[in-house]
Amino acid sequence: MTDTQTPPPGARPPQVPEKFWDAEAGALRTEALLKSYLELERKLGGMVPLPAEGRADDRLRRALGVPDSHDGYCIDCAHGLFEPDPELNGRLHGAGFSQSQAQLVYDLAAERLVPMLQDLAAEYAADREMERVVQHFGGEDKWREVSRQLLAWGRKNLPGPALDGLATTFDGIVALHRMMAGGEAPALRGGGEAGPAGEAELRRLMRDPRYWRDRDPALVAQVTEGFKRLYPEG
């Protein structure tokens, strides 16, 4: 029998896959055929439908949520840390990022990258402050001795949060040194009468958690300036 001849009765037709043929019955496995068809229909139904107009690749990008140009991204930067960047959006668009994917890039930058940069900036600022302190006191050796004295004096005369706050900035350390050199300690440990004018207000500010816990820059600067006024140089 050649390929063009009709197969004998009960034989599987060549166009029918073996899994759909019941050799004993000499008939199609209709249940298996129907199951396979339904599975194929389910898969096709889950595929991305392409718009009817435009080139195939453009239609696919549009269907996936990629705008027609980088200007089409609507990036939410309500956190105020930075603004959408047209150049970055252009690169995201060129890489085929959808609206949600582009937004995720910005969200991850705000969540992970910005805090890391802020930490690096804080470390750099702290290093610069320490350089100023060392130069002010005449070098590493002299500063090492002065810092030991300041720490001992501060622990004896100031509450811990106040000492920690002043010791983190150049102006605060200089103010501590002036207080120690003058032999005067502000009455910050408890109640009682306020000392020099403005000392009561400094006491209140230094007890504020924003000062000793959060290290709020504005509040730290306000307290430091207050000590500089109370204990002027000279």
C-alpha positions as a Python dict, from the first residue, in 0.01 Angstrom:
ca = {
    (1, 'M'): (0, 0, 0),
    (2, 'T'): (133, 344, -95),
    (3, 'D'): (86, 670, 101),
    (4, 'T'): (-197, 770, -132),
    (5, 'Q'): (-396, 455, -75),
    (6, 'T'): (-682, 443, 169),
    (7, 'P'): (-582, 268, 497),
    (8, 'P'): (-763, -56, 576),
    (9, 'P'): (-1071, -44, 795),
    (10, 'G'): (-979, 9, 1164),
    (11, 'A'): (-630, 142, 1082),
    (12, 'R'): (-522, 486, 1213),
    (13, 'P'): (-534, 753, 943),
    (14, 'P'): (-185, 911, 900),
    (15, 'Q'): (-313, 1262, 981),
    (16, 'V'): (-444, 1154, 1322),
    (17, 'P'): (-185, 1164, 1606),
    (18, 'E'): (-144, 831, 1783),
    (19, 'K'): (-257, 971, 2119),
    (20, 'F'): (-598, 1048, 1969),
    (21, 'W'): (-652, 700, 1818),
    (22, 'D'): (-809, 403, 1990),
    (23, 'A'): (-652, 103, 1811),
    (24, 'E'): (-883, -153, 1972),
    (25, 'A'): (-1199, 36, 1876),
    (26, 'G'): (-1053, 155, 1550),
    (27, 'A'): (-1187, 507, 1619),
    (28, 'L'): (-1088, 848, 1742),
    (29, 'R'): (-1041, 910, 2116),
    (30, 'T'): (-1295, 1189, 2122),
    (31, 'E'): (-1246, 1261, 2495),
    (32, 'A'): (-869, 1307, 2453),
    (33, 'L'): (-924, 1518, 2142),
    (34, 'L'): (-1174, 1742, 2319),
    (35, 'K'): (-948, 1782, 2623),
    (36, 'S'): (-654, 1882, 2404),
    (37, 'Y'): (-869, 2131, 2215),
    (38, 'L'): (-995, 2296, 2535),
    (39, 'E'): (-638, 2325, 2667),
    (40, 'L'): (-527, 2489, 2343),
    (41, 'E'): (-820, 2729, 2358),
    (42, 'R'): (-730, 2821, 2716),
    (43, 'K'): (-371, 2898, 2622),
    (44, 'L'): (-470, 3103, 2321),
    (45, 'G'): (-716, 3297, 2534),
    (46, 'G'): (-438, 3394, 2774),
    (47, 'M'): (-216, 3538, 2505),
    (48, 'V'): (-180, 3915, 2468),
    (49, 'P'): (-428, 4042, 2208),
    (50, 'L'): (-260, 4263, 1954),
    (51, 'P'): (-423, 4587, 1836),
    (52, 'A'): (-539, 4562, 1479),
    (53, 'E'): (-345, 4863, 1347),
    (54, 'G'): (25, 4944, 1317),
    (55, 'R'): (342, 4740, 1274),
    (56, 'A'): (354, 4414, 1464),
    (57, 'D'): (635, 4518, 1705),
    (58, 'D'): (470, 4854, 1779),
    (59, 'R'): (139, 4682, 1837),
    (60, 'L'): (300, 4437, 2077),
    (61, 'R'): (476, 4714, 2275),
    (62, 'R'): (151, 4906, 2299),
    (63, 'A'): (-33, 4597, 2418),
    (64, 'L'): (232, 4543, 2688),
    (65, 'G'): (182, 4896, 2822),
    (66, 'V'): (481, 5069, 2660),
    (67, 'P'): (385, 5427, 2564),
    (68, 'D'): (444, 5556, 2212),
    (69, 'S'): (731, 5777, 2338),
    (70, 'H'): (917, 5847, 2661),
    (71, 'D'): (693, 6151, 2712),
    (72, 'G'): (406, 5910, 2762),
    (73, 'Y'): (531, 5786, 3101),
    (74, 'C'): (329, 5921, 3395),
    (75, 'I'): (579, 5888, 3681),
    (76, 'D'): (457, 5953, 4035),
    (77, 'C'): (724, 6130, 4245),
    (78, 'A'): (495, 6251, 4522),
    (79, 'H'): (767, 6168, 4777),
    (80, 'G'): (950, 6485, 4666),
    (81, 'L'): (1296, 6327, 4671),
    (82, 'F'): (1347, 6381, 4298),
    (83, 'E'): (1160, 6450, 3975),
    (84, 'P'): (1111, 6236, 3662),
    (85, 'D'): (1414, 6257, 3436),
    (86, 'P'): (1350, 6282, 3058),
    (87, 'E'): (1687, 6126, 2969),
    (88, 'L'): (1627, 5829, 3199),
    (89, 'N'): (1274, 5791, 3063),
    (90, 'G'): (1418, 5784, 2712),
    (91, 'R'): (1648, 5497, 2806),
    (92, 'L'): (1365, 5311, 2974),
    (93, 'H'): (1148, 5355, 2668),
    (94, 'G'): (1427, 5236, 2440),
    (95, 'A'): (1455, 4922, 2651),
    (96, 'G'): (1081, 4857, 2615),
    (97, 'F'): (978, 4933, 2974),
    (98, 'S'): (606, 4952, 3036),
    (99, 'Q'): (445, 5224, 3248),
    (100, 'S'): (441, 5002, 3558),
    (101, 'Q'): (801, 4888, 3504),
    (102, 'A'): (925, 5246, 3465),
    (103, 'Q'): (740, 5348, 3781),
    (104, 'L'): (901, 5057, 3964),
    (105, 'V'): (1248, 5185, 3869),
    (106, 'Y'): (1171, 5523, 4027),
    (107, 'D'): (1010, 5362, 4333),
    (108, 'L'): (1314, 5142, 4392),
    (109, 'A'): (1544, 5444, 4358),
    (110, 'A'): (1345, 5629, 4625),
    (111, 'E'): (1334, 5323, 4851),
    (112, 'R'): (1693, 5201, 4823),
    (113, 'L'): (1924, 5436, 4635),
    (114, 'V'): (1833, 5774, 4791),
    (115, 'P'): (1873, 5657, 5155),
    (116, 'M'): (2211, 5508, 5065),
    (117, 'L'): (2324, 5837, 4909),
    (118, 'Q'): (2197, 6027, 5212),
    (119, 'D'): (2400, 5801, 5440),
    (120, 'L'): (2710, 5856, 5227),
    (121, 'A'): (2653, 6232, 5237),
    (122, 'A'): (2612, 6222, 5615),
    (123, 'E'): (2936, 6023, 5651),
    (124, 'Y'): (3117, 6271, 5426),
    (125, 'A'): (2982, 6565, 5626),
    (126, 'A'): (3089, 6398, 5952),
    (127, 'D'): (3441, 6345, 5815),
    (128, 'R'): (3460, 6709, 5710),
    (129, 'E'): (3343, 6821, 6054),
    (130, 'M'): (3611, 6608, 6221),
    (131, 'E'): (3880, 6752, 5993),
    (132, 'R'): (3777, 7102, 6105),
    (133, 'V'): (3786, 6994, 6470),
    (134, 'V'): (4135, 6843, 6443),
    (135, 'Q'): (4269, 7152, 6267),
    (136, 'H'): (4104, 7383, 6521),
    (137, 'F'): (4273, 7211, 6813),
    (138, 'G'): (4615, 7189, 6648),
    (139, 'G'): (4642, 6835, 6517),
    (140, 'E'): (4561, 6474, 6597),
    (141, 'D'): (4766, 6448, 6918),
    (142, 'K'): (4627, 6764, 7076),
    (143, 'W'): (4274, 6679, 6973),
    (144, 'R'): (4306, 6333, 7124),
    (145, 'E'): (4391, 6485, 7462),
    (146, 'V'): (4124, 6757, 7438),
    (147, 'S'): (3857, 6503, 7337),
    (148, 'R'): (3939, 6292, 7643),
    (149, 'Q'): (3899, 6597, 7867),
    (150, 'L'): (3579, 6705, 7693),
    (151, 'L'): (3427, 6360, 7729),
    (152, 'A'): (3507, 6343, 8101),
    (153, 'W'): (3378, 6697, 8162),
    (154, 'G'): (3065, 6646, 7953),
    (155, 'R'): (2971, 6322, 8128),
    (156, 'K'): (3001, 6496, 8462),
    (157, 'N'): (2812, 6813, 8376),
    (158, 'L'): (2569, 6736, 8093),
    (159, 'P'): (2291, 6484, 8033),
    (160, 'G'): (2385, 6212, 7786),
    (161, 'P'): (2159, 6327, 7498),
    (162, 'A'): (2292, 6684, 7528),
    (163, 'L'): (2653, 6567, 7521),
    (164, 'D'): (2587, 6338, 7225),
    (165, 'G'): (2415, 6616, 7037),
    (166, 'L'): (2689, 6874, 7086),
    (167, 'A'): (2966, 6625, 7012),
    (168, 'T'): (2845, 6559, 6657),
    (169, 'T'): (2924, 6900, 6505),
    (170, 'F'): (3223, 7132, 6490),
    (171, 'D'): (3033, 7420, 6649),
    (172, 'G'): (2897, 7195, 6922),
    (173, 'I'): (3244, 7066, 7014),
    (174, 'V'): (3384, 7420, 7020),
    (175, 'A'): (3095, 7526, 7245),
    (176, 'L'): (3170, 7234, 7478),
    (177, 'H'): (3535, 7339, 7495),
    (178, 'R'): (3442, 7698, 7578),
    (179, 'M'): (3211, 7580, 7856),
    (180, 'M'): (3481, 7354, 7998),
    (181, 'A'): (3749, 7621, 7972),
    (182, 'G'): (3523, 7874, 8146),
    (183, 'G'): (3450, 7630, 8427),
    (184, 'E'): (3076, 7677, 8384),
    (185, 'A'): (2820, 7406, 8319),
    (186, 'P'): (2465, 7489, 8213),
    (187, 'A'): (2199, 7362, 8457),
    (188, 'L'): (2056, 7106, 8220),
    (189, 'R'): (2017, 6806, 8449),
    (190, 'G'): (1702, 6901, 8628),
    (191, 'G'): (1467, 7180, 8716),
    (192, 'G'): (1555, 7479, 8924),
    (193, 'E'): (1648, 7827, 8820),
    (194, 'A'): (1778, 7886, 8476),
    (195, 'G'): (2135, 8009, 8443),
    (196, 'P'): (2236, 8255, 8170),
    (197, 'A'): (1965, 8413, 7959),
    (198, 'G'): (1829, 8159, 7712),
    (199, 'E'): (1956, 7855, 7901),
    (200, 'A'): (1604, 7742, 7997),
    (201, 'E'): (1505, 7739, 7632),
    (202, 'L'): (1816, 7537, 7542),
    (203, 'R'): (1730, 7290, 7817),
    (204, 'R'): (1382, 7248, 7671),
    (205, 'L'): (1514, 7201, 7318),
    (206, 'M'): (1773, 6946, 7420),
    (207, 'R'): (1508, 6735, 7590),
    (208, 'D'): (1308, 6724, 7267),
    (209, 'P'): (1336, 6375, 7108),
    (210, 'R'): (1386, 6543, 6774),
    (211, 'Y'): (1719, 6670, 6909),
    (212, 'W'): (1867, 6375, 7098),
    (213, 'R'): (1697, 6088, 6909),
    (214, 'D'): (1624, 6208, 6556),
    (215, 'R'): (1914, 6455, 6525),
    (216, 'D'): (1693, 6702, 6341),
    (217, 'P'): (1941, 6930, 6158),
    (218, 'A'): (1745, 7250, 6219),
    (219, 'L'): (1704, 7179, 6590),
    (220, 'V'): (2069, 7078, 6632),
    (221, 'A'): (2176, 7402, 6462),
    (222, 'Q'): (1945, 7605, 6686),
    (223, 'V'): (2087, 7449, 7004),
    (224, 'T'): (2444, 7488, 6883),
    (225, 'E'): (2392, 7854, 6800),
    (226, 'G'): (2236, 7902, 7142),
    (227, 'F'): (2547, 7769, 7314),
    (228, 'K'): (2768, 7988, 7098),
    (229, 'R'): (2573, 8291, 7214),
    (230, 'L'): (2586, 8183, 7579),
    (231, 'Y'): (2958, 8108, 7566),
    (232, 'P'): (3110, 8342, 7308),
    (233, 'E'): (3473, 8293, 7213),
    (234, 'G'): (3722, 8507, 7399),
}
